[in-house]
């Protein structure tokens, strides 16, 4: 890119450069990268548009724009993505959190409040009538980001997040419902490291476990199970946007031949838990809602199955409930 004199010129040149390379949302990408490099946001960014571009930032800026031009997602360049109003660290070791997953968190919190009206409150409230903390196989590590002890001898809800990734789901649940015991598992040590840093940074108590799907939670009495597992059919990955195909971790994308392998395996692994969770919430891909709902029905544990659409009206989440 040619040398620019002002921040506005830098924005215009980068937008044009990225558009010519076929990058999606070139103007939005240019703005986010500028805000990151210049450490500006909101009104401060717009007020600085006429200012000279800082010479000491030029190298960092050009590197960032070049990376975006190659198809690398903005979030991996800036190292951050907002989720549920909180900034989450993201690296190429984790899937970038999507807005539709916020709807899964909302649904889990809403149905939990219905099922346990006295058990979904703030930390320190005694919780009665729910499963205990753990079974004979519960050997979890101390909570990341600070622990929590229920007051008054009451029991508290236990929620597990399968496929923690950045910790977007588990950290948000722990922050929104601090009375819960929240655990998260992932097969990737690098992903768990990112989730741990996010829990620490955001002050959320999340226990992290390394392992495959439900295996790290063997023997743990669980009230709530939530998961956004890999659900893209393996044969479809080559046709994805290059930002996803070439940069996001394949282990967080590939759900097997039809994209449903993780759901089947989680249903098969349910006997690892002392009893099936009373509330289950899954995110899923386009056209998979009926099949995932059928898997839950076939398991025979949940007497209410709810499908939750995303903001585009596409069935995106399936919730299993024991009333």
URBELGI-V596390 format. One record per pair of residues at least 24 apart in sequence whose C-alpha atoms are under 6 Angstrom apart, sorted by the first residue. I is the first residue (numbers start at 0). GAP is how many residues later the second one is. Records with the same first field share a line. If there is no record, write none. Layout:
I = GAP + GAP
This chain:
4 = 47 + 48
5 = 44 + 45 + 46 + 47
6 = 42 + 44 + 46
7 = 41
17 = 51
70 = 172
71 = 171
72 = 170
91 = 156
92 = 98
93 = 71 + 72 + 97
94 = 153
99 = 210
121 = 56 + 57
122 = 55 + 56
123 = 26 + 27
125 = 26 + 28
126 = 27 + 28 + 29
127 = 26 + 27
133 = 86 + 87
134 = 84 + 85 + 86
135 = 83
136 = 81 + 82
137 = 81 + 82
142 = 62 + 63 + 64
143 = 61 + 62 + 63
144 = 54 + 55 + 58 + 59 + 60
145 = 59
146 = 58
155 = 24
157 = 24 + 64 + 65
158 = 64 + 65 + 66
159 = 24 + 65
160 = 65 + 66
161 = 51 + 65
162 = 66
164 = 26
165 = 28 + 29
166 = 28
170 = 28 + 33
173 = 30
174 = 29
181 = 24
182 = 24 + 25
183 = 24
184 = 24 + 25
185 = 24 + 25
186 = 24 + 25
217 = 54 + 55
218 = 54 + 55
219 = 53
220 = 53
221 = 55
222 = 54 + 55
223 = 53 + 55 + 56
224 = 55
225 = 54 + 55 + 56
226 = 55
227 = 54 + 55
229 = 24 + 25
230 = 24 + 28 + 54
231 = 27
232 = 24 + 25 + 26
277 = 43 + 44
278 = 41 + 42
279 = 39 + 40
280 = 37 + 38
281 = 35 + 36
282 = 33 + 34
283 = 32 + 33
